[in-house]
Amino acid sequence: MSCRFFRSVALIAMRCTHGRRAGGAVGGPVNTWYPRHMKSTAFATPSGQGSPTRPISAGVSIGHIHLKVANLERAITFFRDVLGFELTERLGRNAAFLSAGGYHHHIGLNTWESHGGQPPPAGATGLFHAAILYPTRPDLADALRRLLAHGIRIDGASDHGVSEAIYLRDPDGNGLELYWDRPREQWPRNADGSLAMFTEP
């Protein structure tokens, strides 16, 4: 059976009422607002159908991020020497791949279209942040120690109920969230069973 890739995609918008402001990090000052109460929209059921669309497989996950960077060596140094990812492959002087635990790559970096470039201006669309999941709270604490030891400025830290997170920026101004998830049985929920995430210091 052949597969067809659709060129048009539907986007889910997330509207947030915002909480506290965080200062800049690596690469200069940044005005970032972190959401205090998060509300997501959902697709409306198509007319004539009595049930919502079947959800995606529970085994699906986000496999990797691939970032455009201005200086490849600087970016490698940050993700390898500061955060601790292992360099798995380089494509000459223009691209590199890094991972944790022997995976082929969790992070791709390239300068194909961005060598010597600048971060996008405020108000532009694009990546808000990439999130790196740590398996335990002590592992997240180790990440924080790494950041402080290298003098990396932290944008902020938050308890979201379901997780605890640290926010910062890489040398190219890309937002990063380092976090660990609490066990599912500890996630806060509303009376109807839906998640009740929040943002607190």
Contacts in CASP RR format, 6 or more apart in sequence:
PFRMAT RR
TARGET T0000
AUTHOR 0000-0000-0000
METHOD contacts of the structure
MODEL  1
MSCRFFRSVALIAMRCTHGRRAGGAVGGPVNTWYPRHMKSTAFATPSGQG
SPTRPISAGVSIGHIHLKVANLERAITFFRDVLGFELTERLGRNAAFLSA
GGYHHHIGLNTWESHGGQPPPAGATGLFHAAILYPTRPDLADALRRLLAH
GIRIDGASDHGVSEAIYLRDPDGNGLELYWDRPREQWPRNADGSLAMFTE
P
10 43 0 8 1.000
12 40 0 8 1.000
12 41 0 8 1.000
12 42 0 8 1.000
12 43 0 8 1.000
13 41 0 8 1.000
14 38 0 8 1.000
14 39 0 8 1.000
14 40 0 8 1.000
14 41 0 8 1.000
15 39 0 8 1.000
15 41 0 8 1.000
16 35 0 8 1.000
16 36 0 8 1.000
16 37 0 8 1.000
16 38 0 8 1.000
16 39 0 8 1.000
17 35 0 8 1.000
17 36 0 8 1.000
17 37 0 8 1.000
17 39 0 8 1.000
18 33 0 8 1.000
18 34 0 8 1.000
18 35 0 8 1.000
18 36 0 8 1.000
19 33 0 8 1.000
19 34 0 8 1.000
19 35 0 8 1.000
19 36 0 8 1.000
19 199 0 8 1.000
20 33 0 8 1.000
20 34 0 8 1.000
20 36 0 8 1.000
20 201 0 8 1.000
21 31 0 8 1.000
21 32 0 8 1.000
21 33 0 8 1.000
22 30 0 8 1.000
22 32 0 8 1.000
22 33 0 8 1.000
22 34 0 8 1.000
22 155 0 8 1.000
22 156 0 8 1.000
22 167 0 8 1.000
23 29 0 8 1.000
23 30 0 8 1.000
23 31 0 8 1.000
23 32 0 8 1.000
23 155 0 8 1.000
23 156 0 8 1.000
24 30 0 8 1.000
24 31 0 8 1.000
24 32 0 8 1.000
24 153 0 8 1.000
24 155 0 8 1.000
24 169 0 8 1.000
25 152 0 8 1.000
25 153 0 8 1.000
25 154 0 8 1.000
25 155 0 8 1.000
25 168 0 8 1.000
25 169 0 8 1.000
25 173 0 8 1.000
26 78 0 8 1.000
26 152 0 8 1.000
26 153 0 8 1.000
26 168 0 8 1.000
26 169 0 8 1.000
26 170 0 8 1.000
26 171 0 8 1.000
26 173 0 8 1.000
27 169 0 8 1.000
27 171 0 8 1.000
27 172 0 8 1.000
27 173 0 8 1.000
28 173 0 8 1.000
30 155 0 8 1.000
30 169 0 8 1.000
30 173 0 8 1.000
31 122 0 8 1.000
32 155 0 8 1.000
32 167 0 8 1.000
34 156 0 8 1.000
34 158 0 8 1.000
34 167 0 8 1.000
34 199 0 8 1.000
35 199 0 8 1.000
36 198 0 8 1.000
36 199 0 8 1.000
37 198 0 8 1.000
37 199 0 8 1.000
38 197 0 8 1.000
38 199 0 8 1.000
42 52 0 8 1.000
43 52 0 8 1.000
43 53 0 8 1.000
45 51 0 8 1.000
45 52 0 8 1.000
45 53 0 8 1.000
63 106 0 8 1.000
64 105 0 8 1.000
64 106 0 8 1.000
64 107 0 8 1.000
64 108 0 8 1.000
65 106 0 8 1.000
65 107 0 8 1.000
65 108 0 8 1.000
65 130 0 8 1.000
66 107 0 8 1.000
66 108 0 8 1.000
66 109 0 8 1.000
66 110 0 8 1.000
67 75 0 8 1.000
67 107 0 8 1.000
67 108 0 8 1.000
67 109 0 8 1.000
67 110 0 8 1.000
67 130 0 8 1.000
67 170 0 8 1.000
67 172 0 8 1.000
67 174 0 8 1.000
68 110 0 8 1.000
68 111 0 8 1.000
68 112 0 8 1.000
68 113 0 8 1.000
68 114 0 8 1.000
68 172 0 8 1.000
69 75 0 8 1.000
69 109 0 8 1.000
69 110 0 8 1.000
69 111 0 8 1.000
69 114 0 8 1.000
69 171 0 8 1.000
69 172 0 8 1.000
70 111 0 8 1.000
70 114 0 8 1.000
70 115 0 8 1.000
70 116 0 8 1.000
70 117 0 8 1.000
70 118 0 8 1.000
70 172 0 8 1.000
71 111 0 8 1.000
71 115 0 8 1.000
71 116 0 8 1.000
71 171 0 8 1.000
71 172 0 8 1.000
72 93 0 8 1.000
72 94 0 8 1.000
72 95 0 8 1.000
72 96 0 8 1.000
72 109 0 8 1.000
72 110 0 8 1.000
72 111 0 8 1.000
74 171 0 8 1.000
75 96 0 8 1.000
75 109 0 8 1.000
75 170 0 8 1.000
75 171 0 8 1.000
75 172 0 8 1.000
76 87 0 8 1.000
76 96 0 8 1.000
76 98 0 8 1.000
76 109 0 8 1.000
78 170 0 8 1.000
78 171 0 8 1.000
79 85 0 8 1.000
79 98 0 8 1.000
79 107 0 8 1.000
79 109 0 8 1.000
79 170 0 8 1.000
80 86 0 8 1.000
80 87 0 8 1.000
80 98 0 8 1.000
81 150 0 8 1.000
82 146 0 8 1.000
82 147 0 8 1.000
82 150 0 8 1.000
82 152 0 8 1.000
83 132 0 8 1.000
83 143 0 8 1.000
83 146 0 8 1.000
83 178 0 8 1.000
84 100 0 8 1.000
84 146 0 8 1.000
85 98 0 8 1.000
85 99 0 8 1.000
85 100 0 8 1.000
85 106 0 8 1.000
85 107 0 8 1.000
86 98 0 8 1.000
86 99 0 8 1.000
86 100 0 8 1.000
86 101 0 8 1.000
86 102 0 8 1.000
87 96 0 8 1.000
87 97 0 8 1.000
87 98 0 8 1.000
88 97 0 8 1.000
88 98 0 8 1.000
88 99 0 8 1.000
88 102 0 8 1.000
88 103 0 8 1.000
88 104 0 8 1.000
88 105 0 8 1.000
89 96 0 8 1.000
89 97 0 8 1.000
89 105 0 8 1.000
90 96 0 8 1.000
90 97 0 8 1.000
91 110 0 8 1.000
93 111 0 8 1.000
94 110 0 8 1.000
94 111 0 8 1.000
94 112 0 8 1.000
94 115 0 8 1.000
95 108 0 8 1.000
95 109 0 8 1.000
95 110 0 8 1.000
95 111 0 8 1.000
95 112 0 8 1.000
96 108 0 8 1.000
96 109 0 8 1.000
96 110 0 8 1.000
97 104 0 8 1.000
97 105 0 8 1.000
97 107 0 8 1.000
97 108 0 8 1.000
97 109 0 8 1.000
98 105 0 8 1.000
98 106 0 8 1.000
98 107 0 8 1.000
98 108 0 8 1.000
98 109 0 8 1.000
99 105 0 8 1.000
99 106 0 8 1.000
99 107 0 8 1.000
100 106 0 8 1.000
106 132 0 8 1.000
119 172 0 8 1.000
119 173 0 8 1.000
119 174 0 8 1.000
120 126 0 8 1.000
127 174 0 8 1.000
127 175 0 8 1.000
128 175 0 8 1.000
129 167 0 8 1.000
129 174 0 8 1.000
129 175 0 8 1.000
129 176 0 8 1.000
129 177 0 8 1.000
130 174 0 8 1.000
130 175 0 8 1.000
130 176 0 8 1.000
130 177 0 8 1.000
131 165 0 8 1.000
131 176 0 8 1.000
131 177 0 8 1.000
131 178 0 8 1.000
131 179 0 8 1.000
132 176 0 8 1.000
132 177 0 8 1.000
132 178 0 8 1.000
132 179 0 8 1.000
133 179 0 8 1.000
133 180 0 8 1.000
133 181 0 8 1.000
134 140 0 8 1.000
134 143 0 8 1.000
134 178 0 8 1.000
134 179 0 8 1.000
134 180 0 8 1.000
135 180 0 8 1.000
136 180 0 8 1.000
137 164 0 8 1.000
137 180 0 8 1.000
139 180 0 8 1.000
140 164 0 8 1.000
140 166 0 8 1.000
140 178 0 8 1.000
140 179 0 8 1.000
140 180 0 8 1.000
143 166 0 8 1.000
143 178 0 8 1.000
144 154 0 8 1.000
144 166 0 8 1.000
144 178 0 8 1.000
147 154 0 8 1.000
147 166 0 8 1.000
147 168 0 8 1.000
152 168 0 8 1.000
153 168 0 8 1.000
154 166 0 8 1.000
154 167 0 8 1.000
154 168 0 8 1.000
155 167 0 8 1.000
155 168 0 8 1.000
155 169 0 8 1.000
155 175 0 8 1.000
156 166 0 8 1.000
156 167 0 8 1.000
156 168 0 8 1.000
157 164 0 8 1.000
157 165 0 8 1.000
157 166 0 8 1.000
157 167 0 8 1.000
157 201 0 8 1.000
158 164 0 8 1.000
158 165 0 8 1.000
158 167 0 8 1.000
158 199 0 8 1.000
158 200 0 8 1.000
158 201 0 8 1.000
159 165 0 8 1.000
159 198 0 8 1.000
159 199 0 8 1.000
159 200 0 8 1.000
159 201 0 8 1.000
160 179 0 8 1.000
160 197 0 8 1.000
160 198 0 8 1.000
160 199 0 8 1.000
160 200 0 8 1.000
161 182 0 8 1.000
161 187 0 8 1.000
161 188 0 8 1.000
161 197 0 8 1.000
161 198 0 8 1.000
161 200 0 8 1.000
162 181 0 8 1.000
162 182 0 8 1.000
162 187 0 8 1.000
162 188 0 8 1.000
162 195 0 8 1.000
162 197 0 8 1.000
163 179 0 8 1.000
163 180 0 8 1.000
163 181 0 8 1.000
163 182 0 8 1.000
164 179 0 8 1.000
164 180 0 8 1.000
164 182 0 8 1.000
165 177 0 8 1.000
165 178 0 8 1.000
165 179 0 8 1.000
166 177 0 8 1.000
166 178 0 8 1.000
166 179 0 8 1.000
167 175 0 8 1.000
167 176 0 8 1.000
167 177 0 8 1.000
167 178 0 8 1.000
168 175 0 8 1.000
168 176 0 8 1.000
168 178 0 8 1.000
169 175 0 8 1.000
169 176 0 8 1.000
170 176 0 8 1.000
187 195 0 8 1.000
188 195 0 8 1.000
188 196 0 8 1.000
188 197 0 8 1.000
188 198 0 8 1.000
189 195 0 8 1.000
189 196 0 8 1.000
190 196 0 8 1.000
END
